[in-house]
Amino acid sequence: MSGHSKWHNIQAKKSKVDAKRGKIFTKIGKELMMAAKDGTNPETNAKLRDVILKAKAANMPNDNITRLLKKAAGDVNSANYEDMVYEGYGPNGVAVIVEAYTDNKNRTAGNVRHIFDKFGGNLGTSGSVMFMFNKKGQIVIEKTEELDEEEIMMLALESGAEDMTSEEEVLEIITEPEAFDAVKAAISEAGIEILEGEVTMIPNVTTSLDIETSILFQKLVDKLLEDEDVDNVYHNAEFHEDFEG
């Protein structure tokens, strides 16, 4: 096992933020509409299949998923959501990537810009921070007494993972995006419960924050995620060790 895991500093706050997002089902519904443009059969549409898995991971009831799929099938030709990416800087120069699904680019861009400005950041141009991140598959497994870390590492590497790191409470497996599905399937088929699994943006450099800036930056992230058009926020902040989120 090698490398410095970003799970604690970058992802530890994610579950807390997700728990605050009362509109997560609405956002997943938009993703379904986007994915359905390439076909409404999840067996032949990998993107749609991933969104359905995301919906289930968010504890969306199966009835809701079925209803959204029927709506997507009926509205597929009229769905006009666009996939947008915004790049910018938070306080202390933290690099931020915002992914959004929107039916009104002007509205979303204006909202995102306002939030950056309000919390000590600024919206940048395309490519301004993207080079600081690598697109990777990330699989997180909660440590238990029953798990054999070496066996999991061998399984992960043999199925195509590029690395595994051990944190205090979790194991983090990193893959290339193309290998993510195969590695995740191998782990699931071995009966190992996955705490979280997704293709994400992992920073290759981090920006350390003091306690005051950590608080301010978390407010920026929270406010971005509260916007119904925003789907994901990635950043390279390394929060102060005393920051509780």
N, C-alpha and C positions, 0 to 999 in steps of 0.2 A: 504494500500500500504506500502511495506517495502523494505528494502535493498537499496544498493547504485547502481544506474543505471550506466552501463558502456557505455551507448550510447554516451555521450558527449566526454569522454576521449578516448574510444577505437574505436567507429564507426563513429564519426563525420567527420573524414578525408576520409572515405571510398568513398563517392560520388565524392569527388574531385579526388581521385586516379582513380576511375572507369572512370571518364570523360577523363582521360589522356590515357586510354588503347585503343589504336587504333586497337589492334588485338583481341578485345573481341569476335567478331563473329567467328574468327578462333578457339579460345579456346572453345567456345560453340559447334562448329562443332566437336571438339575432344571429348567433353563430350557426344555428341549424339552418336558418334561411340562406345564409351565405354558402354553407357547404352543399345545400340541396341544389344549388345552381349546376353542380356537376353530376346530378343524379340523386334520386331519393331512395336508392337501395343501398343500405350500409355495407352489404356484402361486396359491392363493386365500387363503392365510393369510400376510400380510406379516410378522407377528411371528415366525412359525415360520421363514420364509425368512431373516430376519435372524439368528436363532439358528444356523441351518445355516451361514450365512456366517461367523459367529463361530467355530463349531467348526472350519471349514476353516482360518480364519486362525490358530487355535491348533494347527494341524497334526494335528488329529484324523483318523485313518485313515477312509476312506470306509466301510469295513466296520463300524466302530464307529458311525458316524452312521446307517447303515442299520439296524443292530441296535437302536439307541436309538429310531429312528422306529417300528419294529415294536413295541417295548415300549410306546411312548407310545400307539400306536393300540390296543393291547390293554388298557392300563390307564387310558385317558383318563377313564373314568367314576369310577374310584376314586382318581385323583390328587387329593391334597388340599393341595398346596403353596400357600402364600400369598405374595404380593408385599408385603414390608414395607420401610418407610423409617424410619430413625432419624436424628435430628439432635442434634448436641452440640458441645462445645468441647474442643479439645485443649489442651496446655500453651501458655501465653501467649495464650490466647483464640482460637486457630486454629479457624475454622469447619469442621465436618466433617459430611458426609452419608454415611450407610451404607445401601446397598441390599442386601436379603437375600431369599432364597427359603427358606421354612421350612415344615415340617409340624408345628412346635411353637413357637408364638409365645412362650410363657413361657421356654422353654429359650434361644431366640435372644436375647430381650431381656435375660435375665439374663447371658448370656455377653458381649454387647456392653457392657452397663453395667459389668461387672467389668473389662473391658479398658480402658475409658475411665478408670475409677477408678485402676487400677494404674499408668497412665502419665501421671498428672497432668492428666486431663481430667474432664469430667462430661457425662452424657447430658442433653440438653435436651428441651423440649417440641416438639410439632409446630409448624413455622413459625418456630422460634427462629433458624435460620440460612438457611433456604431463600431468603429475600429477597436474600441476598448472592450468589446464583448465577443464571445464565441458562442455560436448556436450549438447546444449540446442536449442530449437526452439525460435526464436526471431521475434516478430512482432512489427513493428513500425507504429504508426498512428500519422499523423500531427494534432495538436490541432487546432480546429476552434471554433467559438462562438456557432455553432449549436450542437456540441458534448457534451453529458452529461457524464462526466468521471465516475460517480458512476454506471450508467447504463452499460457502456462499461466494467467496472471492473466486475460487476455481470455476464454479458454475457460471458466474458472470463473465469471466474472461474467456472461457471456452465458447460461450454463446455470442461473443463479439464485443463485450464491454472494453473500454480502454483503461479504466482505473476504478479503484474502490478506496474510499477513505473511511476511517472509523472515528466517530465523534463520541461524546460522552453517552448520549442516549440513542443515537441512530447510526446506521451504516448508509453511506451515500455512494451510489454507483453512477459513473459517468460514461456515456456512450456518444458515438457520432450519431447524428440524427437518423441516418439510414439504418443503423443497427438497433435503434431504440425498441422497435416492436419485437424483434427477435429476442433480445435480452429480457425484456419485460415478460414475454410469454414463457421463456424458460424458467424464470423465477416463480411465476404464478403456477406453472405446471408442477413445480417441485413442492407446492403447498406452502410457500412462504408468502406471508401477507405483506403487501406493499402499502406503506403509509401514504406515499405520494409518488406519482410518476408522470412526467411530462417532458416535452421538448421545450427548453427554455433558453434564456440568454444568460450566460455566466460570465462575469467580468474577469478580464485577465490582469487588471490592476484594481486596487481599492483605494478609497479616500477615507482617511480616519476623521472622525468627528468628535468634538468635545460634547459634554452632556447637553449644553444649551442648544447646540446646533443639531444634535440628534433629535431633540424634542421638536424643533422647528421643521426639520426635514421629514419626520414621520407625519407631521400634520399635512405637509405637501402631498405625500403619498396617499394618506387617507382621503384627502379631498379629491385627488384625481380619481381614485377608485370609487368614490361616491357618485361620480358622473356616470349617468346611465349609458353613455356611448363608449366609455373606456373599459377595455377588457383586461389588459395586463399592464403592469408597471414594473420595469426592470431597472436596477440601479447598482452602483458600485460602492455604496456607502458602507463603511465599517463603523457600526454604532459604538458609542462609548460603553465600556464594560458595565457601568452602573445604570445604563438606560434600560428600563423595563418595558418600554413600548406602550 
